[in-house]
Structure formats: structure tokens, C-alpha cells
């Protein structure tokens, strides 16, 4: 699961949970960016991490 898959899953989650395409785009972008902060092919970002980034945080790993 790379950046594209992470974007897609964040976007789909946003559509399903929020029903708003523009907010879903923010969730997708945030999850895609966060996936690039950890090594390997699996994302380590939580929903809380994604929501913090959507609200104006940064993608720097705080682990």
C-alpha cells in the first residue's frame, strides 16, 4: 500500500463518513502524505493522525 492506495482509502473513507467530496479529498491527501512518512508499503497513520493533518497539522511523523 503506497501513497496512491492511501490516498484512495482516505478519499473513500471521507466520502462514506462525511458525504462531502471536498472534505473527502482532504482526507485522501492527508492519508497519502502520511503514508510517505513511514518506511515500507503499509501505512502506519491512524484516523487521528489524518484528522490532525486535515485540521492544519503537518505530516511530520510524531512517533
Backbone torsions as a table, in degrees:
resi	resn	phi	psi	omega
1	UNK	NA	112.4	179.7
2	UNK	-105.0	-160.1	-177.7
3	UNK	-62.6	-39.3	-179.5
4	UNK	-67.5	-43.7	177.2
5	UNK	-64.6	-38.7	179.2
6	UNK	-66.6	-40.3	175.7
7	UNK	-59.9	-48.3	-177.5
8	UNK	-60.3	-43.8	-178.7
9	UNK	-67.5	-39.1	176.9
10	UNK	-65.3	-40.0	179.2
11	UNK	-65.3	-46.8	-180.0
12	UNK	-63.5	-41.9	176.6
13	UNK	-58.5	-47.0	-179.4
14	UNK	-59.7	-41.8	177.8
15	UNK	-63.2	-45.2	-176.8
16	UNK	-70.4	-42.5	-174.2
17	UNK	-82.6	-34.4	-172.9
18	UNK	-110.3	-24.5	-179.7
19	UNK	66.6	23.6	-176.8
20	UNK	-131.3	115.1	-175.2
21	UNK	-62.5	-37.7	-179.0
22	UNK	-69.8	-38.2	176.1
23	UNK	-69.6	-37.2	177.8
24	UNK	-61.5	-37.6	177.2
25	UNK	-62.4	-39.2	177.0
26	UNK	-64.4	-42.0	178.6
27	UNK	-65.0	-42.3	178.7
28	UNK	-62.8	-45.8	179.9
29	UNK	-63.5	-42.3	179.9
30	UNK	-64.3	-44.9	-178.1
31	UNK	-68.2	-37.8	176.5
32	UNK	-61.8	-42.8	178.8
33	UNK	-65.5	-43.9	-179.2
34	UNK	-65.4	-31.1	178.9
35	UNK	-63.2	-26.8	-179.2
36	UNK	-81.8	-3.3	-179.0
37	UNK	-91.5	-5.3	179.9
38	UNK	-123.6	146.3	-179.3
39	UNK	-72.2	155.1	175.9
40	UNK	92.9	-172.4	-175.1
41	UNK	-99.9	-2.8	-178.8
42	UNK	-107.7	135.0	177.4
43	UNK	-73.7	144.9	177.3
44	UNK	-113.7	6.7	-177.6
45	UNK	-77.2	139.2	176.1
46	UNK	-97.7	169.5	175.9
47	UNK	-59.5	-38.1	177.9
48	UNK	-61.1	-43.1	177.9
49	UNK	-59.1	-45.1	-178.8
50	UNK	-63.7	-46.5	-178.2
51	UNK	-64.7	-36.2	176.8
52	UNK	-64.3	-40.3	178.6
53	UNK	-67.6	-40.9	177.8
54	UNK	-60.8	-35.8	-178.6
55	UNK	-81.7	4.9	174.8
56	UNK	113.9	8.9	176.0
57	UNK	-73.2	-164.7	176.8
58	UNK	-125.5	165.4	-175.4
59	UNK	-86.7	8.0	178.0
60	UNK	-66.5	129.6	-179.2
61	UNK	-65.3	128.8	178.0
62	UNK	-114.7	52.7	-176.5
63	UNK	-112.2	NA	NA
